[in-house]
Amino acid sequence: MGRVALHIWTAYRGAVGAMLALALVLASLSAAGAVTVLPGTTSQNPTHSLEYWSEPADRSVTMPAILAGEVSPDWSPVEGDVANFGYTAGTNWYRMRLENPLQQPVERLLEIRYPLLDHIEFYRVRGGTIVESHLTGDHYPFESRPMGHRTFILPMELEPESESRIYLRVRTSGSHQVPMMLWKPETFFEVNETDMVGRSMFYGMLLIIITFNVFLYGALRERSYLYYVLTNATLLVLMASLHGMAFQFLYPSYPEINERVTLVSSAMIALFFSLFARTFLNITPEMRVRSNVFHGLTIVTALNTVAAFFISYDLSTRLSVMLAGMVSLIMFLIGLAMMVRGHRAARYFMGAWIMLLVGSMAWILLVAGLVPSNFLTRYGVELGAVSQALVLTFAMGQRFSYEQRARLKAMEERESMEQSLLEQARHHGLTGLPGRNLLEVVLGGCTERVDHRRDCSLALVLIHFRGFDDINKTLGHENADQLLYQLAWRMNEVVLGLPDSVIIENISGNPCAVAHVEGITFACAFHPRETEAMHGQMEALVEALRQPMEFRGLSLDMRMVGGCSFYPEDSADITTLLRHAFIAFDQAESGVSHVATYTESMNPYSERRLTLMTELRRAIREDSLALYFQPQVRLSSGEVCGFEVLLRWNHPDHGFIPPDEFIPMAEQTGLIQPLTQWVLDRSLLFGASMDAAGHPVRMAVNISARNLEEPAFADMVLGLLERHGLPTGRLILEVTETATMVNPINALQALRGLYDAGIRLAIDDFGTGYSSLSYIRKLPVHEIKIDRSFVREMDANREDATIVRTTINMCHDLGFEVVAEGVESDDTSQLLRNMQCDIMQGYHLSRPMPEEHVAGWLSTWYYTSGSGG
C-alpha cells in the first residue's frame, strides 16, 4: 500500500512539474506573442507583446546587421504597460510581431505617445526583408515625421494573411519611456480630436488665468501678480513643449530650439514659483531664516536657468527634476509652518501647492520610471496645475478685492480735489473764460441742434490778436496779462450783444459767449440763419474790438484777425472745424481784410498723403494690392521667356492711384521694404504656378534704391526663392540707372551680393538717366533695358533707330543681354530682330494683364505665332 502511494505521489509530482513547465513556456510565448489585428479592434496596447534589447555602448547596431545574423540580440520581454527605463543614456531595440489574419490589407497607426524621444528608427520586416522604414524623433525637423502630429505616428499597411516583425531603435538623452498604442486610423483621429479638446481646455484655462492676473498686475502693480503670471506662462510653455504642441506649431524646423525651450522652461518654472511664493506669503527680511532660504532658492534656481542654455539635455533635466523636488519640499514645509501660525495666505498656498505637488510628483515619478502609466500619472501636471491655478487665482482675486476697497477710500478722498482740478481744466487760468475743452462740449450740443432744426447753421469764429508780443515786451508780462484779461471780457460783452450768439456757459447769471482757446486766440459761435451774413457780422465784431483801449493812461490800438468755419458745410467734426477756422484766420490779411471764411482751396494741409500712407500699409497687410504681368518675348524664337511684374493699386475711395504717386511715398515713409517684399513674394508665387502649368518663365521685378540700402535684402530675396522652390535664375531684379547713383558704393556692394547669389539683374529705362556705358559696365548686371522713349517711334525716326542699334551693339560687346521696351508695332519688332535685339516687350505683344488672363494669352500667342510652347 505504501509503495502504491509512493508511485501515485511520484506520478502526481511529475504531472504537476510538467504542467508548471508548460505554463512557463506558455507564459513566455504569451509575453512575446504576436499582436493580432482584427477588424473589430480599434486600439491595442502592444507592449505586452514587446521585447527589448539594450544595444552595447561600444557598438552601433543596424537593422541589416540584425537581419543578416551578424549580431545575436538577447531579447527580453517588457514588463508592465509601458516600456519605461527612466533616465538612461543607452540605446534600446524593441521588437514585436503583428499578424493580419484577414484576406484584405489592413491599415494601422503605431503611436509612440512620448514626444521627447531624440531618435527613433522604425522598421517593418516581412519575410526577412524591410518593407517599411521611418526615421524620426524630436532631434529632427517636424516635417521629417511620417505624419504631422505632436507624437510619433508610424503608419503601416499590413498585407493580407501576413505576419510582420516591427523593430524600433530608440535613443534619447532624457527619460527613456516608449508608451505605445496601435490604432485603427479612424479611431485614432477621433480620440486625438477629443484629446486636443481636453488639452485646448487646459491651455485655455491657463491663458484665462494669465490674462486675469495680467489685469490685476496692471491695476495694482504688485510683484506677486507679475511672478504668478510668469509662473503660469512658463508652465504653459513647458507643458506645450512636453506635449509636443510647441514643436509642431511654433518652431517645427528647429528641433534644437524645441530642446532648449523645454530645458529653460523646466528651470524657469522653479525660479518664478520661488519668487511668487516669497511675495505671496509676504516673506519679509525680518523673517530671517525663511528670507534666507528663499534667497538661496532664488540664486540656485536662477543659476540652473542660466545653465539650461548651455549644459547637456541629460544633465539639465536631472538638475531641474532634482531642484523641483527640493523646491517642492521647502515650499511645503514653509507653507505648513505659516499655516499653523494662522497666516491667511498660507492656507490658500498650501491647498494649491499640495494639488500641484501631488500632480507633479506623480508625473516626475512616471518620468523616472518608478510608477506605472495611467490617466492620473500622465496628466498629473495638467490636473495639478489647473487646480492650483484656480485656488491661487481665487486667493489673488480676494486680495485684489481687499486692496481695491482700500483704494476706493483713497479715491473718494481725491474726488473733490479732482473735481476742482477738472473745473480749472475747463476754464482758462488767466481770463477765467471757458477753455477749449468746454467749448468743444458746447459745440457738440450745438451741432445736434443744427441737425434737428435745419433752419440754421453753426458758425465758429476765432479771433486772434496780432502784435501782442510787442505789448508784452513794452508793458511787461504782468501788465500784458491784465490787458488781455480786460480784452477778453470786453470781447465777451461785444459778442453777447450780437444776434444769434451761442452762450457757452452761464453760472450765477454771468453768461459767457467767448472761450479762451489758447494764448491770444479766442473763440465764439453763432447760429446764423444765412451763412452769407456771417462775414458782415465778423467785420462788425473785429471793428468793435479794434477800437482804441485805455490802459494805465495809454490809448492802445488793438490789431486782430478773424477766421470762420461752418458746420456742417466745412466739417462735421468739431476738432476739424476748429482747425479750419485757424486756417481761415491765417489767410486773413491784417489791415486789408481782417476776416476770412474757410474754403477747401485755402487748405495747405492736405490729408490725402497721410491717408494714403496709412491705407497703403493696410493694403499691404490685407493683400488688396494687385499685380499685372506684361510678357517678354525672345525675338530669335518667339518664345515667351518672361513677364515684367507691374504693381497696381485701386483704392476703394480714391480709385486708381498711379505708382508714381505711392511709390515715392513708400520710399519716404519706410514702407518700401514691406511693399517690395510683398511684390516679390506674390511674383514668385505666380512663377511657381507657371511652373506647375508647364510654362517656366522669368519674373522681372522693379526694386528701389532704398532696397539696395537694406543690409538683409539679398537674404530676404534668397529666402523667398527657396520658399517658393524656384532657382535664382528665374528672378530678374530691375533697377534704374538713377537708383544706382543715389549711393554708388552701397549700390555696387548690394548688386554684387545679388549677382554672386545667382539672381539676374537688369538696368531699367536705359538712356534716360546717366547714360554712361563706362559706368554701367562696372555694374554686375546681366541685362540692359532700352527705354521705351527710344523704341516707340524708331520705325519712323531714324535718330531713334540709330540710338537703339548703337546701344544694342555696345551692350552685346560688353556681354549684356538687351531688352527693348515699348514695342508697339510689327515694324518695330522686325527692326529689332534685324538689329539682333534679344528680347522685346510692349503693347504689340500685350498690355499688362492680371494673372487670371496670362494662361489664355499664352495659349493664343503660341497658337498664332506657331512658336510652340
URFENSUL-V116736 format. One record per backbone hydrogen bond with DSSP energy under -0.5 kcal/mol. NH is the residue of the N-H (numbers start at 1). CO is the residue of the C=O. Records with the same first field share a line. If there is no record, write none. Layout:
NH=CO + CO
This chain:
5=1
6=2
7=3
8=4
9=5
10=6
11=7
12=8
13=9
14=10
15=11
16=12
17=13
18=14
19=15
20=16
21=17
22=18
23=19
24=20
25=21
26=22
27=23
28=24
29=25
30=26
31=27
32=28
33=30
35=97
36=34
37=35 + 99
38=36
41=38
42=40
44=182
46=44
48=45
49=46
50=47
51=95
52=76
53=93
55=53 + 91
59=56
61=59
66=62
67=63
68=64
69=66
70=65
71=65
75=73
76=52
78=50
83=178
84=82
85=176
88=86 + 174
92=170
93=53
94=168
95=51
96=166
98=164
99=35
100=162
101=37 + 99
106=158
108=156
109=183
110=108 + 154
111=109 + 181
112=110 + 152
113=111 + 179
115=113
117=114
119=171
120=136
121=169
122=134
123=167
124=132
125=123 + 165
126=129
129=126
131=124 + 129
132=124
134=122
136=120
138=117
139=118
140=137
142=252
144=141
145=142
149=147
152=112
153=151
154=110 + 152
155=153
156=108
158=106
161=102
162=100 + 159
164=98
165=125
166=96
167=123 + 165
168=94
169=121
170=92 + 168
171=119
172=90
176=86
177=175
178=83
181=111
182=44
183=109 + 181
184=42
188=184
189=185
190=186
191=187
192=188
193=189
194=190
195=191
196=192
197=193
198=194
199=195
200=196
201=197
202=198
203=199
204=200
205=201
206=202
207=203
208=204
209=205
210=206
211=207
212=208
213=209
214=210
215=211
216=212
217=213
218=214
219=215
220=216
221=217
225=222
226=222
227=223
228=224
229=225
230=226
231=227
232=228
233=229
234=230
235=231
236=232
237=233
238=234
239=235
240=236
241=237
242=238
243=239
244=240 + 241
245=240
246=240
248=244
249=245
250=246
251=246
254=251
257=254
258=254
259=255
260=256
261=257
262=258
263=259
264=260
265=261
266=262
267=263
268=264
269=265
270=266
271=267
272=268
273=269
274=270
275=271
276=272
277=273
278=274
279=275
280=276
281=277
282=279
283=278
284=282
287=284
288=286
291=287
292=288
293=289
294=290
295=291
296=292
297=293
298=294
299=295
300=296
301=297
302=298
303=299
304=300
305=301
306=302
307=303
308=304
309=306
310=307
311=307
316=312
317=313
318=314
319=315
320=316
321=317
322=318
323=319
324=320
325=321
326=322
327=323
328=324
329=325
330=326
331=327
332=328
333=329
334=330
335=331
336=332
337=333
338=334
339=335
340=336
341=337
342=339
343=338
347=343 + 344
348=344
349=345
350=346
351=347
352=348
353=349
354=350
355=351
356=352
357=353
358=354
359=355
360=356
361=357
362=358
363=359
364=360
365=361
366=362
367=363
368=364
369=366
370=365
371=365
374=372
378=374
379=375
380=377
383=379
384=380
385=381
386=382
387=383
388=384
389=385
390=386
391=387
392=388
393=389
394=390
395=391
396=392
397=393
398=394
399=395
400=396
401=397
402=398
403=399
404=400
405=401
406=402
407=403
408=404
409=405
410=406
411=407
412=408
413=409
414=410
415=411
416=412
418=414
419=415
420=416
421=417
422=418
423=419
424=420
425=421
426=422
427=424
428=433
432=428
434=514
435=426
439=435
440=436
441=437
442=438
443=439
444=440
445=441
446=442
447=443
448=444
449=445
450=446
451=447
452=448
453=449
454=450
457=528
458=567
459=526
460=458 + 565
461=459 + 524
462=563
463=522
464=561
465=520
466=559
470=467
471=467
472=468
473=469
474=470
475=471
476=471 + 472
480=476
481=477
482=478
483=479
484=480
485=481
486=482
487=483
488=484
489=485
490=486
491=487
492=488
493=489
494=490
495=491
496=492
497=493
498=495
501=498
502=525
504=502 + 512
505=512
507=510
508=506
510=507
511=509
512=505
515=523
516=434
517=515 + 521
518=521
521=518
522=463
523=515
524=461
526=459
527=500
533=530
534=531
535=532
536=532
537=533
538=534
539=535
540=536
541=537
542=538
543=539
544=540
545=541
546=542
547=544
549=556
551=554
554=551
556=549 + 554
557=555
558=546
559=466
561=464
562=594
563=462
564=596
565=460
567=458
570=566
571=566
577=573
578=574
579=575
580=576
581=577
582=578
583=579
584=580
585=581
586=582
587=583 + 584
588=584
589=593
590=588
592=589
593=589
596=562
598=564
602=599
603=600
604=602
606=604
611=607
612=608
613=609
614=610
615=611
616=612
617=613
618=614
619=615
620=616
621=617
622=618
623=619 + 620
624=619
625=619
626=648
628=646
629=849
630=644
631=629
632=642
633=840
634=639
635=633 + 838
636=838
637=634
638=634
641=632 + 639
642=632
643=698
644=630
645=700
646=628 + 644
648=626
651=649 + 655
655=651
657=649
658=656
661=658
662=658
663=659
665=661
666=662
667=663
668=664
669=665
670=666
671=666
672=666
675=671
676=672
677=673
678=674
679=675
680=676
681=677
682=678
683=679
684=680
685=681
686=682
687=683
688=684
689=685
690=686
691=687
692=688
693=689
694=691
695=690
697=695
698=641
699=730
700=643 + 698
701=699 + 732
702=645
703=734
708=704
709=705 + 706
710=707
713=710
716=712
717=713
718=714
719=715
720=716
721=717
722=718
723=719
724=720
725=721 + 722
726=721
730=727
731=728
732=699
733=760
734=701 + 732
735=762
737=764
740=736
741=737 + 738
742=739
743=739
744=741
747=743
748=744
749=745
750=746
751=747
752=748
753=749
754=750
755=751
756=752
757=753
758=755
759=754
760=728 + 731
762=733
763=783
764=735 + 762
766=785
768=765
773=771
775=772
776=772
777=773
778=775
779=775 + 776
781=779
782=761
783=761
784=817
785=763
786=784 + 819
787=766
790=787
791=787
792=788
794=791
796=793
797=793
798=796
801=797
802=798
803=799
804=800
805=801
806=802
807=803
808=804
809=805
810=806
811=807
812=808
813=809
814=810
815=812
816=811
817=782
819=784
820=839
821=786 + 819
823=841
824=822
829=825
830=826
831=827
832=828
833=829
834=830
835=831
836=833
837=832
838=818
839=818
840=633
841=820
842=631
844=823
845=842
846=842
849=629
851=627
853=850
854=850 + 851
855=851
857=853
858=854
859=855
860=856
861=857
862=858
863=859
864=860
865=861
866=862
868=862
